[in-house]
Amino acid sequence: MLASLTGCSSQSTSTIEIPGGGTASISINGKHVQVRDGILTYNGQKIAVPENATLKITHTDTAVRIHVDDKLVLKEP
């Protein structure tokens, strides 16, 4: 049983949801994420977030995906 688990990789996935008019400042995978005044700033990139939109940040240990109202706006890597 232990041998069959050795080759498996399991990454946990976390999702953060922020209303478009909300404010947040967090760190994901060592990169700063800030939402303020309708602008999302991630790793120096700025993305406009409409006031009534929902911002969803999904991340694992190696990847980040940012959606605004379920539309993918940033994928790394």
C-alpha positions as CSV (number, residue, x, y, z in Angstrom):
1,M,0.0,0.0,0.0
2,L,2.8,2.5,0.8
3,A,4.5,1.9,-2.6
4,S,1.3,2.8,-4.4
5,L,1.1,6.1,-2.7
6,T,4.7,7.1,-3.2
7,G,4.2,8.3,-6.8
8,C,1.0,10.3,-6.1
9,S,1.2,14.0,-5.9
10,S,-1.6,15.9,-4.2
11,Q,-1.8,19.7,-4.2
12,S,-4.5,21.4,-2.2
13,T,-6.5,24.1,-4.0
14,S,-7.7,27.2,-2.2
15,T,-10.2,29.7,-3.5
16,I,-10.7,33.3,-2.3
17,E,-13.8,35.3,-3.3
18,I,-13.8,39.1,-3.1
19,P,-16.7,41.4,-4.1
20,G,-15.7,43.9,-6.8
21,G,-16.3,46.8,-4.4
22,G,-14.3,45.1,-1.6
23,T,-10.8,45.6,-0.3
24,A,-8.2,43.0,0.4
25,S,-4.5,42.5,0.8
26,I,-3.1,39.0,0.9
27,S,0.0,37.0,-0.1
28,I,-0.3,34.0,-2.4
29,N,2.7,31.9,-3.3
30,G,5.0,34.7,-2.1
31,K,3.4,37.3,-4.3
32,H,1.4,40.2,-3.1
33,V,-2.3,40.6,-4.1
34,Q,-4.2,43.8,-3.4
35,V,-7.7,44.8,-4.2
36,R,-8.6,48.4,-3.7
37,D,-10.8,51.0,-5.4
38,G,-11.9,48.5,-8.1
39,I,-8.3,47.6,-9.1
40,L,-6.7,44.2,-8.5
41,T,-2.9,44.4,-8.3
42,Y,-1.1,41.0,-8.6
43,N,2.7,40.8,-9.0
44,G,2.7,44.4,-10.5
45,Q,-0.1,43.7,-13.0
46,K,-3.2,45.8,-12.6
47,I,-6.7,44.4,-13.5
48,A,-9.9,46.5,-13.3
49,V,-12.7,44.8,-11.3
50,P,-16.2,46.2,-11.9
51,E,-18.0,47.2,-8.7
52,N,-20.7,44.6,-8.9
53,A,-18.4,41.8,-10.1
54,T,-17.0,38.9,-8.1
55,L,-13.3,38.3,-8.0
56,K,-12.2,34.7,-7.5
57,I,-8.6,33.8,-6.9
58,T,-7.8,30.0,-7.1
59,H,-4.4,28.8,-6.2
60,T,-2.3,25.8,-5.6
61,D,1.4,25.6,-4.5
62,T,2.5,26.2,-8.1
63,A,-0.4,28.0,-10.0
64,V,-2.7,31.0,-9.7
65,R,-5.8,31.7,-11.6
66,I,-7.8,34.9,-11.3
67,H,-11.4,35.1,-12.6
68,V,-13.7,38.1,-12.7
69,D,-17.3,37.0,-12.9
70,D,-16.1,33.5,-14.0
71,K,-14.0,35.0,-16.9
72,L,-10.3,34.0,-16.6
73,V,-8.3,37.2,-16.6
74,L,-4.9,35.9,-15.3
75,K,-3.2,32.5,-15.3
76,E,0.2,31.9,-13.8
77,P,2.1,29.7,-14.9
